[in-house]
Amino acid sequence: MVVPGDTLIFKCELLAPIKRGIAKMKGYAFVGDTLVSEAELSASIVRKDS
């Protein structure tokens, strides 16, 4: 259980190589050493113009 004031540590791993700017990942959230949440995520990778 997560309560206000807890510190969440997020860890992500790539599930596949990045293709066409899309990254597919598996993410985990921990409080201390306890796994409190997990999810499959997709992210769009874009270049930042200077």
MDAnalysis code that builds the backbone (N, CA, C; Angstrom):
import MDAnalysis as mda
import numpy as np

u = mda.Universe.empty(150, n_residues=50, atom_resindex=np.repeat(np.arange(50), 3), trajectory=True)
u.add_TopologyAttr("name", ["N", "CA", "C"] * 50)
u.add_TopologyAttr("resid", np.arange(1, 51))
u.add_TopologyAttr("resname", ["MET", "VAL", "VAL", "PRO", "GLY", "ASP", "THR", "LEU", "ILE", "PHE", "LYS", "CYS", "GLU", "LEU", "LEU", "ALA", "PRO", "ILE", "LYS", "ARG", "GLY", "ILE", "ALA", "LYS", "MET", "LYS", "GLY", "TYR", "ALA", "PHE", "VAL", "GLY", "ASP", "THR", "LEU", "VAL", "SER", "GLU", "ALA", "GLU", "LEU", "SER", "ALA", "SER", "ILE", "VAL", "ARG", "LYS", "ASP", "SER"])
u.atoms.positions = np.array([
    [0.836, -1.176, 0.000],
    [0.000, 0.000, 0.000],
    [0.887, 1.248, 0.000],
    [0.499, 2.218, -0.793],
    [1.238, 3.471, -0.888],
    [0.453, 4.544, -0.143],
    [1.146, 5.288, 0.704],
    [0.499, 6.351, 1.472],
    [1.230, 7.665, 1.213],
    [0.554, 8.802, 1.431],
    [1.225, 10.090, 1.240],
    [2.529, 10.151, 2.032],
    [3.559, 10.657, 1.376],
    [4.869, 10.754, 2.008],
    [5.816, 9.640, 1.602],
    [5.283, 8.537, 1.033],
    [6.151, 7.462, 0.544],
    [6.968, 7.954, -0.642],
    [8.163, 7.420, -0.792],
    [9.001, 7.713, -1.950],
    [8.882, 6.556, -2.931],
    [8.403, 6.861, -4.148],
    [8.283, 5.839, -5.189],
    [9.553, 5.821, -6.025],
    [10.050, 4.632, -6.284],
    [11.185, 4.439, -7.180],
    [10.648, 3.726, -8.418],
    [10.837, 4.348, -9.591],
    [10.356, 3.769, -10.841],
    [11.519, 3.148, -11.597],
    [11.302, 1.942, -12.108],
    [12.293, 1.262, -12.945],
    [11.578, 0.806, -14.208],
    [12.217, 1.046, -15.358],
    [11.627, 0.661, -16.644],
    [12.639, -0.133, -17.448],
    [12.121, -1.063, -18.260],
    [12.981, -1.815, -19.171],
    [12.318, -1.840, -20.542],
    [13.132, -1.732, -21.581],
    [12.614, -1.802, -22.945],
    [12.173, -3.226, -23.251],
    [11.000, -3.365, -23.863],
    [10.516, -4.683, -24.266],
    [10.958, -5.029, -25.681],
    [11.221, -3.999, -26.488],
    [11.619, -4.200, -27.881],
    [12.455, -3.002, -28.311],
    [13.237, -3.157, -29.379],
    [13.988, -2.002, -29.883],
    [13.037, -0.864, -30.272],
    [13.519, 0.369, -30.156],
    [12.713, 1.536, -30.526],
    [12.547, 1.548, -32.041],
    [11.286, 1.549, -32.499],
    [10.989, 1.565, -33.932],
    [10.117, 2.765, -34.247],
    [10.504, 3.514, -35.276],
    [9.747, 4.679, -35.728],
    [9.439, 5.644, -34.584],
    [10.359, 5.747, -33.650],
    [10.201, 6.685, -32.549],
    [9.274, 6.220, -31.438],
    [8.851, 4.948, -31.457],
    [7.963, 4.420, -30.418],
    [8.742, 3.426, -29.553],
    [8.726, 3.669, -28.251],
    [9.388, 2.778, -27.299],
    [8.321, 2.035, -26.500],
    [8.454, 0.717, -26.416],
    [7.550, -0.093, -25.594],
    [8.345, -0.593, -24.398],
    [7.783, -0.365, -23.197],
    [8.511, -0.652, -21.968],
    [7.626, -1.362, -20.954],
    [8.271, -1.977, -20.002],
    [7.599, -2.522, -18.821],
    [8.113, -1.692, -17.654],
    [7.197, -1.160, -16.854],
    [7.582, -0.301, -15.744],
    [7.165, -0.888, -14.411],
    [7.971, -0.620, -13.397],
    [7.722, -1.110, -12.045],
    [7.860, 0.053, -11.072],
    [7.014, 0.095, -10.053],
    [7.111, 1.109, -9.005],
    [7.334, 0.400, -7.671],
    [8.314, 0.885, -6.923],
    [8.677, 0.287, -5.640],
    [8.602, 1.323, -4.531],
    [8.200, 0.878, -3.352],
    [8.377, 1.638, -2.117],
    [9.340, 0.786, -1.299],
    [10.553, 1.291, -1.138],
    [11.599, 0.460, -0.530],
    [11.878, -0.707, -1.464],
    [11.825, -1.929, -0.948],
    [12.030, -3.126, -1.768],
    [10.717, -3.775, -2.186],
    [9.584, -3.140, -1.867],
    [8.270, -3.721, -2.136],
    [7.712, -3.217, -3.462],
    [7.386, -4.139, -4.362],
    [6.751, -3.789, -5.629],
    [5.307, -3.381, -5.345],
    [4.940, -2.149, -5.731],
    [3.587, -1.664, -5.443],
    [2.753, -1.465, -6.699],
    [3.396, -1.450, -7.879],
    [2.649, -1.283, -9.121],
    [3.527, -1.690, -10.292],
    [2.882, -2.117, -11.382],
    [3.599, -2.405, -12.617],
    [2.679, -2.119, -13.792],
    [3.284, -1.808, -14.946],
    [2.488, -1.462, -16.122],
    [3.316, -1.652, -17.381],
    [2.618, -1.837, -18.509],
    [3.261, -1.788, -19.816],
    [3.016, -0.395, -20.372],
    [4.076, 0.226, -20.870],
    [4.021, 1.617, -21.307],
    [4.481, 1.753, -22.747],
    [3.963, 2.774, -23.418],
    [4.446, 3.168, -24.737],
    [4.797, 4.644, -24.668],
    [5.882, 5.015, -25.334],
    [6.297, 6.414, -25.342],
    [6.730, 6.802, -26.742],
    [6.427, 8.024, -27.112],
    [6.871, 8.573, -28.383],
    [8.150, 9.359, -28.140],
    [9.207, 9.000, -28.851],
    [10.495, 9.660, -28.703],
    [10.610, 10.706, -29.813],
    [10.765, 11.971, -29.432],
    [10.870, 13.051, -30.415],
    [12.145, 13.841, -30.176],
    [12.649, 14.434, -31.236],
    [13.841, 15.267, -31.120],
    [13.445, 16.651, -30.648],
    [14.238, 17.187, -29.748],
    [14.001, 18.531, -29.244],
    [14.804, 19.509, -30.095],
    [14.117, 20.485, -30.685],
    [14.809, 21.500, -31.477],
    [15.473, 22.496, -30.542],
    [16.702, 22.872, -30.869],
    [17.437, 23.828, -30.023],
    [17.074, 25.248, -30.343],
])
